[in-house]
Amino acid sequence: MPRLPFSVEDQQALHTERFEHPHPRVQQRMEVLWLISQGLVYPEVARLAGVSEATVDRYVATYRQGGLEALRKLQWGNSTSALLEHRDSLEESFRRNPPHTVAEARQRIKDETGIERGLTQVRDFLKKLWA
């Protein structure tokens, strides 16, 4: 794997924010990239940072795509399900003819909306629908 080109400014920011950023996940990302910037290889970085090699690879890919700003972004919890657009029609359909299994609900969702979801996602959607 070719070495990443780290500017002096990026190295300084990585060094500082691995301790001082307010969010622990961002601190972890900065620590991983700082270790990479010091010439360590993925297995060693993973061991020292307490993450998997896949996580190291993901953080490096994030840095390659968007630099430090991408590492600072926290993106969980703000996405919405595409099924919500169909909530009313699905609820009506399921009340008229309740599905007997999650697998049946999954197939009907696919037939009625064209949206495919896994069984866990369908189960979660049904729980929210009837909560």
Salt bridges, closest charged atoms under 4 A:
GLU17 OE2 - ARG72 NH2 2.56
GLU31 OE1 - ARG18 NH1 2.85
GLU44 OE2 - ARG47 NH2 2.75
GLU69 OE2 - ARG72 NH1 2.61
GLU91 OE2 - ARG95 NH2 2.87
GLU92 OE2 - ARG96 NE 3.83
GLU104 OE2 - ARG108 NH1 3.77
GLU112 OE2 - ARG108 NE 3.83
GLU116 OE1 - LYS110 NZ 3.90
